[in-house]
Amino acid sequence: MSRSAHETVLRPVISEKSILQSQVGKYTFAVHNDASKIEIAAAIATLFSVKVAEVNVLTTKAKSTRGTLARSPFPGKTTPWRKAVVTLAPGEKIQFFEGV
């Protein structure tokens, strides 16, 4: 089954670590659970018109949570999700925001 680029790449991951990595050409994205490295590279190249050098993929595991009395007193779990760290070719850059 073939997914579109928008279905493969769900959203960028905005964290302190991912912003620091973006300065050296590595960008982090939340991706579809069944997406392969080849599909992810093709989707990033299509969406942002850049050349992808490397893709590293990892799946974050679900973590147990304990609700508080202010929220829910019942224990639960976070949702497992898959992320990809995409390294771009030298000289390539992705600009998410106009001012940055």
Buried (B, 14 or more C-beta within 10 A) or exposed (E): EEEEBEEBBBEBBEEEEBBEBBEEBBBBBBBBEEBEBEBBBBBBBBBBEBEBBEBEBEEEEEEEEEEEEEEEEEEEEEEEBBBBBBBBEEEBEBEEEEEE
